[in-house]
Amino acid sequence: MDVSDRDFLSWFAGFWDGEGCFTIRCGKKNNYRFSACQAGERGYMVLNLIRDFFRVGKVCSFPSDALNRKPIHRWVVYSRSDILDIVERMLPFLQCRREEVINKLEILKTLGTSRSKYTKHEDEFICNNYKKMSDEQLGNELGRGKCSIVRQRHRMLLFRRQIPEDVTNFIKNNYKILTDRAIGKQLNFSPESIKQIRLKHGLKKRNRRVKDEKISNSNK
């Protein structure tokens, strides 16, 4: 990298700190976007300069909703490989939003691979933030769906409400004759929550097939 590239990336990191956006949405189709916005003719020229430097993305213009306001321009990149390249080149010069970008960069690197299992970093993030962030906010930060976050919280026994003693006693008294879904419906808990509370207290359901075999043997 020559000096001019370093100078530009240093300026761009400061510019993006204040004017940029890095969005990741995960679902059936992964969606990610890296962008920066500016207003007016000068802003349009700045964004085109950025596009020409990285040689990726496009600059879009939108009319302002308010009277006497300058039009809004956005430089946006959708390609995963292009976003990875830009972020990794910018990261050494980034300051204010460095931690945010590092977290999203790790998520973006894992997209396209199997993400059924949560990493140690993700579990720690949930454990440290579930009391002050909603499941939707946690999902946005980790690139996970809201339902996936809820299931993982319950696996980690991180509940948003304290489990009353009478709930635990009800589970202990009925887990052999009722399904987790049936217990959850009566107690207003999800089946996954009931399962995790049950396992926490060592209450394992017997294998129905084994149970049936024992019953049939006893009848002979």
Summary of the structure (lengths in Angstrom):
residues: 220
radius of gyration: 25.6
end to end distance: 82.4
largest distance: 90.9
contacts: 572
relative contact order: 0.08
helix: 58%
strand: 12%
